[in-house]
């Protein structure tokens, strides 16, 4: 696939999508982890947004690898390319965490259609797992934001050096 549009590399366009999408999804992840109203309001939209952010991160990584073959291999470009996996990992963890939280709440904690109780009937177990999922999702959100900042900073240094 050509990662060019009318002679311009697509990597900067994808970068802008990731720089917006991943932090927004990360903040939503932290809010959804601890505020039930936010979680209920977002519903299935939250994991769908996380999926879009992950796809944007994958496209950014692929287009960046293509761009790296076209520009001179400076130390800054090499360093940026090597740590780009961190941002992709952060986006993947947000993607996985969002779907895990949604699936846990939708299929195990809330009553199923046609049933009066949830699959997990022991409130202490459900609460403990829910808290564990919330803590992990919050950590993933912070990691994703830090990863985007680190990779973005190295990319900016690569452009200006």
Rosetta blueprint (number, residue, H / E / L):
1 X L
2 X L
3 X L
4 X E
5 X E
6 X L
7 X L
8 X E
9 X E
10 X L
11 X H
12 X H
13 X H
14 X H
15 X H
16 X H
17 X H
18 X H
19 X H
20 X H
21 X H
22 X H
23 X H
24 X H
25 X H
26 X H
27 X H
28 X H
29 X H
30 X H
31 X H
32 X H
33 X H
34 X H
35 X L
36 X H
37 X H
38 X H
39 X H
40 X H
41 X H
42 X H
43 X L
44 X H
45 X H
46 X H
47 X H
48 X H
49 X H
50 X H
51 X H
52 X H
53 X H
54 X H
55 X H
56 X H
57 X H
58 X H
59 X H
60 X H
61 X H
62 X H
63 X H
64 X H
65 X H
66 X H
67 X H
68 X H
69 X H
70 X H
71 X L
72 X L
73 X L
74 X L
75 X H
76 X H
77 X H
78 X H
79 X H
80 X H
81 X H
82 X H
83 X H
84 X H
85 X H
86 X H
87 X H
88 X H
89 X H
90 X H
91 X H
92 X H
93 X H
94 X H
95 X H
96 X H
97 X H
98 X H
99 X H
100 X H
101 X H
102 X H
103 X H
104 X H
105 X H
106 X H
107 X H
108 X H
109 X H
110 X L
111 X L
112 X L
113 X L
114 X L
115 X L
116 X L
117 X L
118 X L
119 X L
120 X L
121 X L
122 X L
123 X H
124 X H
125 X H
126 X H
127 X H
128 X H
129 X H
130 X H
131 X H
132 X H
133 X H
134 X H
135 X H
136 X H
137 X H
138 X H
139 X H
140 X H
141 X H
142 X H
143 X H
144 X H
145 X H
146 X H
147 X H
148 X H
149 X H
150 X H
151 X H
152 X H
153 X H
154 X H
155 X H
156 X H
157 X H
158 X H
159 X H
160 X H
161 X L
